[in-house]
Amino acid sequence: MPTKKQSVNRYRSAPPSVDAALDKETLIVYGVMPVLEALRSGSGRIRKIAVSDNRRDRRTLEIFDLAKKSGVPVNRIARRELDEILPDSVNHQGVVAFVRTAEYCDASDLIKKAADDPLAMFVLLDGIEDPRNLGAIVRTAECAGVTGIFLPERRAVGLTENAVKSSAGAVEHIDIAKVKNQNQLIDELKANGIWVVGAAGDADMDYTEWDFSRKTALVLGSEGRGLHRLTAEKCDILVKIPVMGKIGSLNVSVAAGVLLYEAARQRKSKN
């Protein structure tokens, strides 16, 4: 996937029918479900939608209906024009939305949400670099009822087009904050009565042994390297997912699913 700067350059060579929607403050969201979820969220960030002239299915009609209700213009254009907007490897499914860049929320405001919620659950990502992993984690977190997600400002992927696509629209339904200093954030979480639980393959405790029914921030490390040393040291506890095969660890997005749904199971059983 191209970088944001490269994407903007590509946008400027887009067909005239969509070129007016593109500038440096715009991301492309592509695919039927991500565009539908962006419309359903009512975020007001969609500037314009382009739909291939050969799409006539039920979901396409729903896109037109929701766009009309939201006042979002929709253009029918030739599929080859959509192909010119995105790299050849991208499957846009004949649906592309031009969306204002994601608005991250303030980290302290997000933490305040835990004040009146005894089941507040956060995810802190420690340097995730693959946008598809980020998108998959955001999708799982939203489905599991997570309160919000914290991303580091540096040395990590943000909400790129590929991450948004991989989230299947979940980025429109969950609060995401960017933080400059991850270790200060952990201190702030602890000061607000939130347990900070890191996932680490060499931890002594199995993840099922931890009580996730209290306010928790789950920290997930980067692909390959895991948690940074200082981040791991600052966690209240480290937990592991037992691995019984010959491969030493799970993909981070898969691990997120295992851990977050164990947390959801525990919380449901105590309600």
Secondary structure, DSSP 4 states (H G I P E B T S, - for coil): ---HHHHHHHHTTS-HHHHTT-STTEEEEESHHHHHHHHHHT-S-EEEEEEETT--SHHHHHHHHHHHHHT--EEEE-HHHHHHHS-TT---TTEEEEEEPP-PBPHHHHHHTTTT-TT-EEEEEE----HHHHHHHHHHHHHTT--EEEEESSSS--S-HHHHHHTTTGGGSSEEEEES-HHHHHHHHHHTT-EEEEE-TT-SEEGGGS-TTS-EEEEEEBTTTBS-HHHHHHSSEEEE----SSS----HHHHHHHHHHHHHHHHHHT-
